[in-house]
Amino acid sequence: MTYLGEKDYHHGSAERLGVLVVNLGTPDAPEPGPVRRYLREFLWDPRIIELPRPLWWAILNLVILNIRPRRSARAYREIWTDQGSPLLLYTRGVAEKLAQELESTLPGPVQVAVGMTYGNPSIASALDELRAGGCRRLLVLPLYPQYSATTTASVFDRVAHQLMRTRWLPELRFITAYHDEPLYIESLASRIEDHWQTHGRGERLLFSFHGIPRRYLDNGDPYHCQCHKTARLVAERLGLGQDQWLVAFQSRVGREEWLRPYTDETLERWGGEGLGDIDVVCPGFAADCLETLEEIAMENAERFTEHGGGTLRYIPALNDGPDHVALVATLVRRHSVGWPEASAQYDAQAREADARASRERALTMGAPR
C-alpha cells in the first residue's frame, strides 16, 4: 500500500472507476501451517471475537491455534480443488465476469479487483492494484448480502486502515447489504427451483445462515433480522407454507449462546422425526466454501441420516453463475450513479484531451516529468 511519503499522483493521469469485490478469505493451502496463519489473522479481529484482548490472546494462542489448524486443514482438503480454494475460485469468477459486464454497460472505464478480508489476495494488494490503474472513484462491494459487524464492518475497517496510509484519497462508496434486493431474492428462488426440477422437491427447506453470538444481536447487530427477511421473501416467492421451511444458524463455536435454532440440532430433530429427503440452502454465502461444502453437504448431511432422516441435499450457492453476476452488476451500476463513468454523457475523447492539456500546463509551471 502507498505510504504518505510516496508519490501518489501524476499530472494528466487517466481516471477510472474502481470496484473492490471482497469476500472473507481462505488459507493459501489446506495444510496446518497456512491454516494456522489464516486463523490467527481471522480470529484476532476484534470484530469477530468481542472479548478483552489479553484474555482472548491467551485463549487463541495457547489453546485454539494449537488444536484447530490440523483439524481444519483436514476439512479444507475435503473441498480443495485443482485450482485451489472454492471460495477464492468463485469470487474471482464473479469479479472477472463482473468486469466484462460493466465494460459493456457503463459508459466510462472501470477496473475490478478482488480482495480478501483475511489471507490472500489481501484488501491492501487490491487497493494498490486499483490505485495503480488510476481509480479515483472507489466502490467497495462486500459479498455479504446480510450486514453484520463481524463481516461487512470488518471489510470497512480494512479498507479504512489502508486508505489512512494514502495521501490522495479516492471518492469512496460502500455497499453495506442487499438482503432484500429483488434480484437477489429472485436469484435464490430460481436456484432452488432449478434444484427441485433436477432432483425433486424435499419434504422441507432449511435456510441455514452462519451464526453469530446472541449478545451481538442484543447489542444491536441487524444480521439476525436481515437473515429472516431474506428467507421470508424467498419462501413467499416460492409459495411455501409456514410448515415447509425454517431458518437456522450454523458454525457456532465455544460455549456461549449463539443465534438459535442451531442447524445441527435442527437436523438431528428432523432426522428423529423420520423426515425423508430435505433441501438445505445457505443464502448468506455468496460463494461455496468450507461452511457449505464440508459443514453442510458432508458433516451435517451425515448427521441428518444418522439420526433417522433420509438424504440431505445441499443447494449450491450462487457462485459465479449468470444470475449472481447480473445481481452484482446491478448493484454496482446503481451505487455508481452520479460518477462520471456511469454518466451517459461520458466522453472518453474529451476527457483524454483534458488530461493531456492538464499535463502540459503542469509541465509549463515546472512540474516534474
TIBALO-800870 format. One line per field, with one value per residue (C-alpha): x, y, z. Coordinates in Angstrom, 3 decimals. Each point is the difference from the previous one (the first is absolute). Layout:
u [X; ...]
v [Y; ...]
w [Z; ...]
***
This chain:
u [0.000; 1.160; 1.491; -0.426; 3.590; -0.432; -1.111; -3.625; -0.872; 1.132; -1.392; -2.180; -0.515; -3.059; -2.771; -2.470; -2.501; 1.363; -2.135; 1.404; -1.714; 0.631; -0.603; 1.043; 3.161; 1.640; 3.297; 2.641; 0.034; -1.909; 2.909; 0.411; 2.563; -1.994; -3.214; 1.591; 1.117; -3.459; -1.779; 2.327; -0.816; -3.714; -0.600; 2.116; -2.340; -1.903; -3.047; -0.086; 0.668; -1.155; 1.995; 2.686; 3.201; 2.269; -2.525; -0.648; 3.729; 0.554; -2.954; 0.904; 3.742; 0.187; -3.056; -1.733; 3.053; 1.508; -3.075; -2.141; 2.420; 0.645; -3.688; -1.009; 2.702; -1.548; -3.374; 1.475; 1.601; -3.467; -1.147; 3.239; 0.063; 2.804; -0.353; 0.136; -2.620; -3.580; -0.772; 2.890; -0.684; -3.660; 0.707; 2.544; -2.519; -2.575; 2.526; 1.183; -3.529; -1.069; 2.825; -1.157; -3.602; 0.900; 2.284; -2.943; -2.601; 1.775; 0.905; 3.363; 3.013; -0.198; 2.439; -0.968; 2.274; -0.413; 1.063; -0.437; -0.556; 2.369; 2.675; 0.876; -0.546; -0.248; -2.131; 3.247; 1.318; -3.336; -0.032; 3.551; -1.122; -2.912; 2.097; 2.631; -2.790; -1.001; -3.197; -1.029; -3.466; -0.270; -3.072; 0.426; -2.238; 0.201; -1.637; -2.084; -3.723; -0.880; 1.854; 1.933; 2.733; 1.898; 0.150; -0.957; 1.396; 3.268; 0.355; -0.534; 2.633; 2.583; -0.755; 0.104; 3.249; 1.699; -1.365; 1.411; 3.407; -0.893; 0.677; -2.709; -3.199; -2.411; -3.688; -1.470; -3.321; -0.783; -2.809; -1.013; -2.733; -2.374; -2.027; -3.338; 1.194; -2.634; 2.619; 1.675; -3.303; -0.863; 3.458; -0.320; -3.519; 1.050; 2.979; -2.317; -2.543; 2.729; 1.164; -3.535; -0.472; 3.150; -0.151; -3.634; -1.346; 0.850; -2.496; 1.364; 2.339; 2.543; 1.565; 3.324; 1.882; 3.354; -0.555; 1.275; -0.094; -3.431; 1.416; 1.032; -3.700; -0.864; 2.585; -1.597; 1.366; -2.785; 1.260; -2.613; -2.887; 1.418; 0.503; -3.621; -1.188; 2.003; -1.444; -3.541; 0.160; 1.405; -2.617; -2.759; 1.413; -0.009; -3.514; 1.052; -2.237; 1.244; 0.531; 2.113; 3.034; 2.117; 2.935; 2.942; 3.563; 3.182; 3.725; -0.153; 3.093; 0.601; -2.482; -1.654; -3.580; -0.236; -2.987; -2.599; -1.222; 3.272; 0.287; 1.556; -2.629; -2.784; 1.246; 0.302; -3.583; -1.265; 1.821; -1.595; -3.405; 0.682; 0.048; 1.055; 1.889; 0.496; 1.635; 2.439; 0.984; 2.494; -1.018; 2.583; 2.887; 0.515; 2.519; 0.347; 2.659; 0.947; -3.212; -2.264; 1.901; 1.462; -2.113; -3.422; 0.346; 2.225; -0.017; -3.604; -1.311; 1.524; -1.428; -3.512; 0.165; 1.514; -2.912; -2.573; -0.512; 0.195; 2.348; 1.110; 0.410; 2.068; -0.987; 3.181; 0.684; -0.441; 3.783; 1.016; -3.206; -1.685; -2.736; 2.607; 2.042; -3.145; -0.845; 3.383; 0.170; -3.359; 1.253; 3.130; -1.900; -2.498; 2.643; 2.118; -2.727; 1.351; 3.574; 1.449; 0.532; -3.701; -1.227; -1.526; 1.823; 3.420; 2.302; 3.233; 1.657; -0.800; 1.329; 3.189; 0.493; -0.588; 2.576; 2.628; -0.666; 0.255; 3.357; 1.335; -1.070; 1.626; 3.271; -0.009; -0.327; 2.994; -1.533; 2.394; -0.347]
v [0.000; 3.521; 1.842; 3.726; 0.592; -1.599; 1.881; -0.810; 2.335; 0.752; 2.940; -1.038; -3.557; -1.787; -0.564; -2.826; -1.638; -2.738; -2.785; -1.972; -3.391; -1.431; -3.373; -1.469; -1.826; -3.392; -1.670; -0.130; -3.797; -2.734; -0.674; 0.753; 2.800; 2.142; -0.754; 1.140; 3.301; 0.547; -0.797; 2.255; 2.954; -0.803; -0.729; 2.888; 2.536; 1.710; 0.153; -3.814; -0.674; 2.742; -0.977; 1.878; -0.302; -1.470; -2.720; -0.791; 0.011; -2.762; -2.075; 0.438; -0.609; -2.538; -2.093; 0.552; 0.371; -3.129; -2.115; 1.357; 0.445; -3.715; -0.872; 2.874; -0.955; -3.463; 1.616; 2.365; -2.942; -1.501; 2.937; 1.249; 0.037; -0.209; 3.788; 0.568; 1.212; -0.077; 3.291; 1.784; -1.715; 1.080; 3.502; 0.553; -1.361; 2.537; 2.846; -0.995; -0.331; 3.186; 1.891; -1.276; 0.962; 3.502; 0.649; -0.612; 1.930; 2.960; 2.976; 0.583; -2.175; -2.330; -2.326; -2.854; -1.540; -2.769; 0.363; -2.337; 1.319; -2.710; -1.800; 0.550; 1.887; 2.652; 3.120; 1.994; -1.619; 0.519; 3.690; 0.312; -1.584; 2.412; 3.048; -0.981; -0.227; 3.628; -0.720; 3.327; -1.275; -3.134; -2.145; -2.753; -3.037; -2.522; -3.253; -0.155; 0.366; 0.386; 2.653; -0.947; 1.772; -3.308; 0.080; 3.215; 2.303; -1.957; 0.791; 3.691; -0.114; -1.526; 2.432; 3.001; -1.166; -0.263; 3.311; 1.696; -0.664; 1.614; 3.680; 0.588; -1.767; -1.197; 0.831; -2.865; -1.828; -3.162; -2.538; -1.212; -2.570; -1.316; -2.536; 1.085; 1.020; -1.353; -1.467; -1.767; -1.511; -1.049; -1.531; -2.088; -1.111; -0.957; -1.943; -1.969; -0.630; -1.225; -2.395; -1.300; -0.494; -2.129; -1.883; 0.204; 1.972; -0.942; -0.160; 3.183; 2.833; 1.200; 3.445; -0.316; 3.228; 0.406; 0.650; 2.761; 0.228; 0.910; 3.000; 1.599; 0.098; 1.339; 2.744; 1.180; -2.090; -0.210; -3.271; -2.268; 2.127; 0.266; -3.777; -0.580; 2.574; -1.644; -3.426; 1.323; 1.761; -3.089; -2.254; 2.373; 0.060; -3.840; -0.156; -2.040; -0.499; 0.731; -3.705; -0.545; 2.110; 1.134; 2.324; -1.352; 1.087; -2.027; 0.073; 0.940; -0.425; 0.153; -0.230; 3.378; 0.098; 0.794; 0.803; -2.746; -2.420; -1.767; -1.738; -3.205; -0.388; 0.720; -2.712; -2.481; 0.747; -0.302; -3.285; -1.265; 0.943; -2.338; 2.618; -1.256; 2.154; 3.647; 2.954; 2.449; 3.366; 2.468; 3.465; 1.898; -1.571; 1.607; -2.698; -3.604; -0.536; -2.143; 0.834; -1.093; -2.797; -1.755; 1.073; -0.228; -2.284; -2.528; 0.246; 1.038; -2.200; -2.957; 1.216; 0.207; -3.529; -1.449; 1.371; -1.748; 2.417; -0.621; 1.967; 3.574; 1.722; 3.143; 2.694; 1.722; 3.700; 2.510; -0.159; 1.558; -0.885; 2.480; 0.945; 0.938; 2.027; 1.838; 0.746; 1.471; 1.933; 1.567; 0.955; 1.594; 1.984; 1.261; 1.060; 1.665; 2.434; 3.547; -1.021; 0.865; -3.618; -0.736; 3.083; -0.281; 3.254; -1.564; 1.033; -1.995; 2.142; 3.245; -1.317; -1.184; 3.418; 1.666; -2.316; 0.844; 3.712; -0.285; -1.703; 2.595; 2.853; -1.729; -0.517; 3.640; 0.982; -2.148; -3.323; -2.981; -2.155]
w [0.000; -0.738; 2.971; 0.558; -1.021; -3.433; -3.078; -0.657; -2.877; -3.548; -1.972; -2.895; 1.227; -1.356; 2.538; 0.356; 2.334; 2.254; 1.433; 2.909; 0.371; 3.465; 1.596; 3.341; -0.983; -0.074; 0.931; -2.715; 0.205; 1.893; 2.351; 3.714; -0.472; -2.445; 1.872; 3.265; -1.573; -1.423; 3.267; 1.984; -2.238; -0.145; 3.668; 1.279; -1.639; 2.853; -2.263; 0.044; 3.664; 2.360; 3.066; 1.946; -2.023; 2.707; 0.834; -3.654; -0.845; 2.543; -1.214; -3.654; 0.184; 2.812; -0.835; -3.352; -2.242; 1.520; -0.742; -2.786; -2.958; -0.489; 0.220; -2.296; -2.501; -0.336; -0.671; -2.593; -1.800; -0.430; -2.128; -1.619; -3.798; -2.556; -0.348; 3.753; 2.459; -1.327; 1.726; -1.713; -3.310; -0.068; 1.312; -2.752; -2.481; 1.162; -0.285; -3.469; -1.374; 1.765; -1.703; -3.394; 0.746; 1.185; -2.961; -2.305; 2.010; 1.636; -2.202; 1.671; 0.875; 2.985; 1.759; 2.330; 2.623; 2.578; 3.615; 2.966; 3.500; 1.264; -1.990; -3.648; -2.201; 2.699; -0.036; 0.121; -3.196; -1.757; 0.928; -1.314; -3.272; -0.347; 0.893; -2.551; -2.586; 0.621; 1.947; 1.506; 0.948; 2.117; 0.585; 2.594; -0.436; 2.854; -1.109; 3.182; -0.766; 3.695; 2.005; 3.120; 1.883; -0.165; -3.798; -1.791; 2.678; 0.000; -3.701; 0.693; 2.756; -2.360; -2.821; 2.332; 1.600; -3.378; -1.283; 3.110; -1.546; -3.325; -0.666; -2.619; 0.955; -2.690; 0.176; 1.968; 0.050; 1.909; -0.496; 3.456; -0.792; -2.650; 1.986; -1.488; -3.462; -2.456; -2.359; 2.936; 1.148; -3.555; -0.529; 3.169; -0.873; -3.534; 1.358; 2.293; -2.772; -2.350; 2.718; 0.525; -3.716; -0.167; 3.299; 1.081; 2.914; 3.561; 2.837; 1.552; -0.901; 2.556; -0.320; 1.829; 0.741; 1.716; 3.686; 2.275; 3.810; 1.333; 1.892; -3.309; -0.909; 3.440; -0.493; -3.232; -2.894; -2.662; -1.505; 1.591; -1.268; -3.513; -0.212; 0.927; -2.536; -2.781; 0.819; 0.300; -3.373; -1.723; 1.629; -1.126; -3.519; -0.005; 1.446; 3.047; 3.005; 3.516; 0.723; -3.116; 0.874; 2.933; 0.774; 2.013; 0.788; -0.425; 0.798; 3.675; 2.159; 3.746; 2.833; -0.422; -1.278; -3.697; -2.220; 0.182; -1.164; -0.754; -3.359; 1.372; 2.736; -2.490; -2.340; 2.859; 0.990; -3.554; -0.362; 3.195; -1.408; -2.907; -2.733; -3.404; -2.470; 0.954; -1.735; 1.600; -1.453; 1.528; -1.273; 2.034; -1.916; -3.406; -0.925; 1.108; 2.634; 2.983; 1.859; -2.849; -1.737; 3.035; 2.973; -1.687; -3.030; 1.804; 3.798; 0.566; -2.790; 1.827; 3.329; -1.483; -1.366; 3.184; 2.030; -2.174; -2.876; -3.715; -2.254; 0.552; -3.352; 0.070; -2.507; -1.272; 0.553; -2.805; -0.579; -3.331; -1.834; -2.374; 2.505; 2.603; -2.475; -1.153; 3.642; 0.944; -3.277; 0.828; 3.448; -1.462; -2.621; 2.585; 2.520; -2.710; -1.038; -0.100; -0.677; -3.452; -1.084; 0.535; -1.832; -3.456; -0.847; 0.592; -2.845; -0.055; -2.667; 1.782; 3.314; -1.703; -1.516; 3.379; 1.616; -2.669; 0.382; 3.785; -0.294; -2.409; 2.300; 2.970; -1.895; -1.078; 3.663; 0.947; 1.030; -0.260; -3.057]
***
